[in-house]
């Protein structure tokens, strides 16, 4: 009998890893993509979804901290992203 176990840890809340240092660059890149390179719009998307673009801190009750990819994409579109949901979340 094989008794090996495999575990996957997903620590989005920052208990084990530094959330801001790990996710901030990805979040900024996603906002820039969703804004089609428009820096003021990217800033607006960051704020709308919960990242302070000046401090780099994500609000704990924000979309970036607790929502899934589809929910974040929908919020970005609502906030002005010109990119279609299928491009923001290719698995749709």
HUPE-V968371 format. One line per field, one symbol per residue. psi: psi as a letter, one per 20 degrees, with the letter a starting at -180 (. if undefined). burial: 1 if it has 9 or more other C-alpha atoms within 8 Angstrom, else 0. A space follows every 10 residues. Layout:
psi=???
burial=???
//
This chain:
psi=pojqqpqppo mhijghrogg hghghggggg hgghjkiogh ggggggghij poighjppph jrghhirrgg gggghhghjj pipqhhhhnh i.
burial=0000000000 0000000011 0101001100 1101110000 1111111111 1110011110 0111101000 1111111011 1010100110 00
//
